[in-house]
Structures are given as structure tokens and as C-alpha cells.
Amino acid sequence: MKGAGSRVRWRRANFVIGATLVTLLVGLALLSFVWTPYSPTDLDIPHKLQPPTPAHWLGTDSLGRDIVSLLIVGSRVSIAVGLIAVGIGIAFGVGIGLLAAVKRGWVEEAVMRFADFTFAFPALLSAIMLTAIYGPGLVTSIVAIGIFNVPVFARITRASALVVRSREFVLAARALGKSEWQITIEHVLPNIAALLIVQATIQFAIAILAEAALSYLGLGTQPPTPSWGRMLNEAQAQLFQAPQLAIYPGVAIALTVLGLNLMGDGLRDILDPRLMRRR
């Protein structure tokens, strides 16, 4: 019993820590709309590569821009990419997964083979292909990451929906004369919503990592819009002279991903009734 209690406290602590980190990220993003210490696009070459001072809390970069301002505005870009890319994955992936679970037969096979084909193109490869056609940019990154999320949600939705559709309350609803789509909307979808929410937090973290990687390679957010990934790219030239330029955005990315993963684990423990019964 003592061990079970400690596990429960640890799970709750994970959720609290994760939610705190995510709340801090969202707060910084919202703050960037109304205030930053300096404009993130203002250049001040005479004061470049300054160490932390009362005027510049984390110093300046190679172009004299304030690091704190770049980090704050960069959080806004990360959240925007995560929200839209995960939204694309949910909107299309959940619909495709439910279609496969309801129709079965050749429809299910066709839908899932399409999902497998899409899954074969990771976000980086999709971004390279889209960049070749439309050019690099934030929209290209969002579309590429969103396409990668579609088969993830499609697979999870189909698998979990099939499990729910085999339960007694669904058989009872079918006996009452409800259509398959009525059963799906009224009974199946609410019962798999918790799993989809947890998966969304995981994909959110993956989307932030993917956006940082694409911006680092020059395929994502373009100047002058700040991005944590591009800050890492620009820090390469001063890696030995000013290593802190790479440390700050790296820590921001790591804390954000850690917070989302911890919050996802906590949500899974809170929303999964089987885990609740084990407690």
C-alpha cells in the first residue's frame, strides 16, 4: 500500500511539473503579444555578444539582439506550429480512423494503406519536398508536420474505436436501432477522447522538436521572425566564442518537450479509468 501511494504521488507530481512548464510556455507566448524587453528584430551591432547585464538579462547575440526577447517571441512560434499541426492531425486523422472502424472491409484496408503510405514520409522529408515546390517558411513546416500527424491519429483512432465498438453498451445501442454513425459520435468518440487528448500532448512535443529541426536546417521559420531552431543555427558560428547562444534555445526546447511529456503522462494516469482502479 505504501508503494502504491508513493506511485500515485509521483504521478501527480509529474502532472504538476509538466503542467507548470507548459503554463509557463503559454504565458511567455501570450506575453510576447503585449511586451518584450526589446524588439526581437532590432539590431545593435556595437553591443553584440554581450554577457548578461541588467539591461540584457541573458546578453545579446551576434547581431546585438536581446536574447530574452528572441526566446519569448520564439515560444509563440513553437506554440503556433504545435497547435495547428496537431489540429491538422486530429481533424483528418480522427475522421479517417473512425471511417475505417465503421466501414471495415475494403474501405478500412484502403484507408489504412493510405495512412501507412503517408506515415512513410516523415516531417523532415515532407518539408524538403514542399520546400522544393513552395519554398521554405513557417506554413511549409506546419503543413509538413501536420501531414505526419494524420496517420498517427488515424491508427490510434481506428484501433481504440474497434475496441469500444465491441463492448456491450454499443451492442445495446445498435439493438435500439441507432445507426453506425450515431453510435460512433454518441458512444465511441467520447470513450476514446481521453486517449486522443494524451496523444495530442505527445504529438505537440514532437511538433515543437520537428519545427526546431526544420528551422535549424533553414526550411522552417524565416528571418526576421525569431525561432528557437534558427537561434541554434545562428549560434553555430559563435559556438566556442559564445556557447550560451546555443544553450539558451536548447534549454527552452528541452524544458518545453519535457513539460509536455510529463503532462501527457499525468493526463494518461488521470483520464485512464483502468489506472484509476489500480490506485
DAQUI-V656907 format. One line per field, one symbol per residue. ss: DSSP state (@ for helix, = for strand, . for the rest). psi: psi as a letter, one per 20 degrees, with the letter a starting at -180 (. if undefined). burial: + if it has 24 or more other C-alpha atoms within 12 Angstrom, else -. Layout:
BEGIN
ss=???
psi=???
burial=???
END
This chain:
BEGIN
ss=.@@@@@@@@@@@@@@@@@@@@@@@@@@@@@@.............@@@............=.....=@@@@@@@@@@@@@@@@@@@@@@@@@@@@@@@@@@@@@.@@@@@@@@@@@@@@@...@@@@@@@@@@@@...@@@@@@@@@@@@@@@@@@@@@@@@@@@@..@@@@@@@@....@@@@@@@@@@@@@@@@@@@@@@@@@@@@@@@@@@@@@...........@@@@@@@@@@@.....@@@@@@@@@@@@@@@@@@@@@@@@@@@@.@@@@@@.
psi=hhhghhgghgghhggggghgghggghggghhhhhpqgrpiipqmghkqkqrprhhohjaraijjqpgggggghhhgggggggggghggggggggggghghhghabhggggghhgghghhinrhggghgghhhgiqqrggggggghgghhghghgggggghhhghijrghghghhhijqrhhgggghggghijgghhgghhhghgghgggggggghhijicpqqjpqphghhgghighkhhgmhhhhgghghggghgggghgghggghghgiohhhghh.
burial=----------+--++++++-++--++-++--+---+++++--------++-----+-+++++++++++++++++++++++++++++++++++++++++++++-----+--++-++--++-++++++++-++----+++++++++++++++++++++++++++-++----+---------+--+++-+++-+++++++++++++++++++++++++++++++++-+++++++++++------+-+++++++-++++++++++++++++++++--------
END
